[in-house]
Amino acid sequence: MAKLTSKASRIRTHVRVRRKVKGTPERPRLAVNFSGQHIRAQVIDDVAGKTLVSAFTTEKSFGGGDVRPNVKGAEKIGKLVAERAKAKNIAQVVFDRGGFTYHGKVKALADAARQGGLQF
């Protein structure tokens, strides 16, 4: 049997996690994604199929790509998504790490979102 690539392995893990993690109107899902150059975080209501809040490193209001996809950038995105969620009266979320290991950037984003007032 052929060895899985790291991306294929992450996707398999993500599919397995998504079987259990569902966002509801009362407790939407905070989904994170890290590409080689950018960080994305979205608060999603899976029942309605709508994105309620989002924060990306590519936004003009965020500096138009000035943020690096590292731990400091993840902290900034975590704080920003928490601020925007609080503005829409979202206090509790379910964290979806997207198949990524809960370490480094993922942990930094989660901790920053918690400090910003989100509970998960």
C-alpha positions as CSV (number, residue, x, y, z in Angstrom):
1,M,0.0,0.0,0.0
2,A,1.3,3.4,-0.9
3,K,2.2,5.9,1.7
4,L,-0.2,8.9,2.0
5,T,1.1,12.4,1.4
6,S,0.8,14.8,4.3
7,K,-2.0,16.7,2.5
8,A,-4.0,13.5,1.9
9,S,-3.4,12.5,5.5
10,R,-4.7,15.9,6.7
11,I,-7.8,15.6,4.5
12,R,-8.6,12.1,5.8
13,T,-8.3,13.4,9.4
14,H,-10.5,16.4,8.5
15,V,-13.2,14.2,7.1
16,R,-13.1,12.1,10.2
17,V,-13.4,15.1,12.5
18,R,-16.2,16.7,10.4
19,R,-18.4,13.6,11.0
20,K,-18.6,14.7,14.6
21,V,-18.2,18.5,14.5
22,K,-21.3,20.3,13.4
23,G,-22.2,24.0,13.7
24,T,-25.7,24.9,14.9
25,P,-27.3,28.4,15.1
26,E,-26.8,28.3,18.9
27,R,-23.2,27.1,18.6
28,P,-21.6,27.6,15.2
29,R,-18.4,26.0,14.0
30,L,-15.1,28.0,14.0
31,A,-13.3,26.5,11.0
32,V,-9.6,27.3,10.4
33,N,-7.5,26.8,7.3
34,F,-3.8,27.4,6.7
35,S,-2.3,27.6,3.2
36,G,1.3,28.2,2.5
37,Q,0.8,32.0,2.4
38,H,-2.5,32.7,4.2
39,I,-4.7,32.0,7.2
40,R,-8.5,31.8,7.1
41,A,-11.0,31.5,10.0
42,Q,-14.7,31.3,9.5
43,V,-17.7,31.0,11.9
44,I,-20.2,28.8,10.1
45,D,-23.8,27.7,10.8
46,D,-23.9,24.3,9.1
47,V,-27.7,23.9,9.5
48,A,-28.4,27.0,7.4
49,G,-25.2,26.6,5.4
50,K,-24.1,30.2,6.0
51,T,-20.9,31.8,7.0
52,L,-21.7,34.2,9.8
53,V,-18.2,35.7,10.4
54,S,-14.9,35.4,8.7
55,A,-11.3,36.7,8.9
56,F,-8.6,36.3,6.3
57,T,-5.1,37.6,5.9
58,T,-5.9,38.7,2.4
59,E,-8.4,41.4,3.5
60,K,-7.6,45.0,2.7
61,S,-8.7,46.1,6.2
62,F,-6.2,43.6,7.6
63,G,-3.3,45.0,5.8
64,G,-3.7,43.4,2.4
65,G,-1.5,40.4,3.0
66,D,1.1,42.0,5.4
67,V,0.5,39.2,7.9
68,R,2.7,36.2,7.6
69,P,1.2,32.7,8.0
70,N,3.0,32.1,11.3
71,V,2.0,32.0,15.0
72,K,1.8,35.8,15.2
73,G,-0.4,36.0,12.2
74,A,-2.6,33.2,13.6
75,E,-3.0,35.2,16.8
76,K,-4.1,38.3,14.9
77,I,-6.7,36.3,13.0
78,G,-7.9,34.7,16.1
79,K,-8.5,38.0,17.9
80,L,-10.1,39.5,14.8
81,V,-12.6,36.6,14.3
82,A,-13.4,36.8,18.0
83,E,-14.1,40.5,17.8
84,R,-16.4,40.1,14.8
85,A,-18.2,37.1,16.4
86,K,-18.8,39.1,19.5
87,A,-20.2,42.0,17.4
88,K,-22.8,39.5,16.0
89,N,-23.6,38.2,19.5
90,I,-21.9,34.8,19.1
91,A,-20.3,33.7,22.3
92,Q,-20.0,29.9,22.0
93,V,-18.5,28.0,19.1
94,V,-17.3,24.5,18.2
95,F,-13.7,24.5,17.1
96,D,-12.9,22.7,13.9
97,R,-9.1,22.5,13.4
98,G,-9.5,21.4,9.8
99,G,-7.4,18.2,10.2
100,F,-4.4,20.2,11.3
101,T,-2.5,19.1,14.5
102,Y,-3.6,21.2,17.5
103,H,-0.1,22.7,17.9
104,G,1.6,25.9,16.8
105,K,-0.5,28.1,14.6
106,V,-3.7,26.2,15.3
107,K,-3.2,26.5,19.1
108,A,-2.2,30.2,18.8
109,L,-5.4,31.0,16.8
110,A,-7.6,29.1,19.3
111,D,-6.0,30.7,22.3
112,A,-6.4,34.2,20.8
113,A,-10.0,33.5,20.0
114,R,-10.6,32.4,23.6
115,Q,-8.9,35.6,24.9
116,G,-11.1,37.6,22.5
117,G,-14.2,36.1,24.3
118,L,-15.2,33.0,22.4
119,Q,-16.0,29.9,24.4
120,F,-15.2,26.4,23.1
